[in-house]
């Protein structure tokens, strides 16, 4: 649905980023869209100065400035004013997750650093209307991270069971993580392929796994997460 806002009613817009090219590109784009009173800031101090000089602002800010992190900057800004709205640009999933959970009521829009100018424009209009906005790219980043977290929690739940495997089962379990075939595992451990398959079945049963694919995924996770960090 097209928004019919008077651009002057949106108020001043501040673009805060240490990336001069990004600032200039946004400044030029917003100017062409007839937004007025656009400011550029490269540091926390410059951002604060702009917000102190202008009321009812929208702040478009990247997740890091020259002299502070986004968390430090937001804390500093909250102490000065609370009547402006923030659109945050970041590819950091943890930062996006933190602000997507509403832990700072100033942040109304979340965009990645790879959005199109039209996405930014739409976000500004939504935020100006008092709505919260997350781009589709941000939503995908958060969903992907959530899936990885759930997968890790699932695999971690198997950890104590893995420690109960016999020495031979553990050798085969680790060999599976390197994508060795049953024949190759048998040759490496000087046992028959049938014995390898019996051990694989025993491991699957002991770990309460649903089949071969889950066994291979868990073995790979164990090698890349547990063994690598040991």
Secondary structure, DSSP 8 states (H G I E B T S, - for coil): ------HHHH--EEEE-S-HHHHHHHHHHHHHTT--SEEEESSHHHHHHHHHH-SS-EEEEESEETTEEHHHHHHHHHHH-SS-EEEEE---HHHHHHHHTTSSTTEEEEE-TT--HHHHHHHHHHHHTT--EE-HHHHHHHHHHHHHHHHHHHHHTTHHHHTTS-HHHHHHHHHHHTT--HHHHHHHHTS-HHHHHHHHHHHHHHTT--SHHHHHHHHHHIIIIIIHH-
